[in-house]
Amino acid sequence: MTDPAAAVADFAHEMGVLKRLRRAGWWQAGVRDPESVAEHSLRVAQLAALIAAEEGADPARAAYLGLWHDSQETRTTDLPHTARPYVTRTAGNEAITRDQVAHLPDAAARTVTNAVAEYEARQTLEARCAKDADKLECLLQALEYRAAGHQHVQAWIDSSRAGLTTSFAARVADAALAGSTMTWHDQARC
């Protein structure tokens, strides 16, 4: 039997891969050093909490789902959408997660597998808020890359905006697309 503390330490090391794993789709837009999966997941969790608060859902739960939504990429890497038609998926995210947490103590394994299953099913408002946060984060990142001079990001902007299902996420996207009246740089000087 594996020591529970050692199993959590091993799992934490695997999750650390997400800090070094780059979001590969951006390379197709000419972004040489795109954000990591971990950086993406942090902002997804933050946005999920904010969207959930405005939609009347549980912000903590939505953020938790956002934290785990791409954790499987330690094993699959971040595959761009253009690669997906060529890759045969024998295991979905839930199966990958079960393999990842197989040596964790029961409570720890259960919390991760339940979060991934809830996110994938999209049956709860929290899961829909987390999924919208994933789309919204992609849209915001595309806008940031465009502002940095990368011109081939419109497809990410369009598909992300089209995929939003909650009214608040759509309003945030529309505000970002319209350009805010005060940037965070301006707010820092107030």
N, C-alpha and C positions, 0 to 999 in steps of 0.2 A: 504494500500500500504506500502511495506517495505521501510524503509529508505535506499537509495542507499549506503551510507557509511557503515551502519550496515550490509548490505548484503555482501559487499566486505570483511568486517572484519570477518563475519561468514565463507565465502568462504576461506579466508586465514587460518583460524583455521582448516578447513577441509584439505586443502593442507598440513598443518603442520603434518598431520598423516604420510605423505610420508617420513618424517625424521625419524620416529620410526618404519616404516614398513620394515622388512628385506626381501631381495630377497630369497624366500623360496627354489628355486631349488637347491641352493648351499648346503642346509642341506643334500641332497641326496649324495653329494660328500664328506660329512664329515666336512664341514666348519661350525664350531660352531657359529660364529658371522659374518655372511656375511654382505656385504655393504647394506645400506638402498636403497629404491627406489629413494629417493631424491639424494643420492650420485651417483647412477647410472645415473639418469637423467641429473645431472650437466655435467658429462663427455660426455654423449650422445650429449648434446647441444654444448659443446666445439668441439667435433669431427665433428659434423654436419657442423659447420661453416668452419672448416678447409677443409673438403672434398668438400663442396660446392665451396669454393674459388678456389680449384684446378680443379673442374669440370666445372667452368664457370657459376655457379648458384649464387643466392643471399645468402651469408653467414648468414646474419641476419635472413632471413626468415627460412632457414634450422635450425638454432639454436633455433628459436622460436618454430618450430614444435617439435624439440627434447625435449624442456622443457615440453610440454604438452602430449607427447606420452604415458606416463603411469599414468597420473593424475587420471584415472578412478579407479586405484587400492586402492584409499581411501575407495571405496565401495565394491570392489570385492576381495581385497588383491592380493598379488602376487601369482598366481597359477602356480606351476611348470608344464612343458609340460606333465609330466606323469599323472597329474590330469585332464587335459583337456578332454580326451575322456569320462570321467565319470560325467562331469558337463554339464548340459544342459544350453546353453546360450539363454536366452529369450531376452536379450538386448545386442546389440553390444556396442562398445566403444562410438559411436556417440550418442546413446540413453542415455547411462549413463551420458555422458557429458551434454546433454540437461537437465537432471534432476539436475545435480550438479549446473548448472548456472541459473536455473529457476528464482531465486530471485535477480540475479545481474541486474544492469542497462543494458539497451539494448546494448550499444556499448561494454561494457565489456563482456557480454554474447556472443555477436556475434564474437568477436576476438578469444575467446577460442573455440567456436563451429566450426568456420571456420578453425582454425588451426588443430583441431582433424579430421575434415572431409577431409582436404587436405592430412594429414598424412596417414589416413586410405585408401584413394583412390589411393595413390602412382602414380598419373598421372603427377605430376610436378617433375622436376629434384630436386627441393629442398626437396620434400617428399622422393624421392629415396635416396638422400644424408642422410637425417635424419634416414631413416630405416637402411641404411648401417652403420650409426654411432651407432645405437642400437646393431647391430650384432657385429661390431668391438669392441665396449665397452665390450660386453660379452666375446669375444675372449681375449682381453687384461686382463680382470679380471680373466679369467681362467688361463692364463699364470702366473699372479701374485699369485694366489692361489697355483698353482703347484710349483712355486718357494718357497712358504712358507711351502711346504711339503705335500700338498694335491694331492694325486696321481690319483684320479678318476675324472678327469676333461677333459679327451681327447674328450669325446662326445660333450661337449660344444665347444671346440676348432674346431672340425671338422664341426659341423653343422653351427657354426657361419661363418667360412671361406667359406663354400659352399653357404651360403645365400647372399653373397656380390654381388652387381650388377654393381657398379661403378668401373672404372679402378683404380682410386686413392685409394679407400678404400681397394681394393684387394692388391695393392702395399704396403700399410701400414701394412696390415695383414701379408703379406709375409715377410716384413722386421722384424716385431715383432716375427714371427715364426723362422726366421733365427737367431734372436738374434742381437741386435744392437751393433755397435762397441764402442759406448760410452754411458754409462748409464747417467741418469739425475744426479746421485750423482757425477759422474766424471765432468759433465758440471758445476756443482755448485762450483767446486774447481778451475775452469779456471779463 
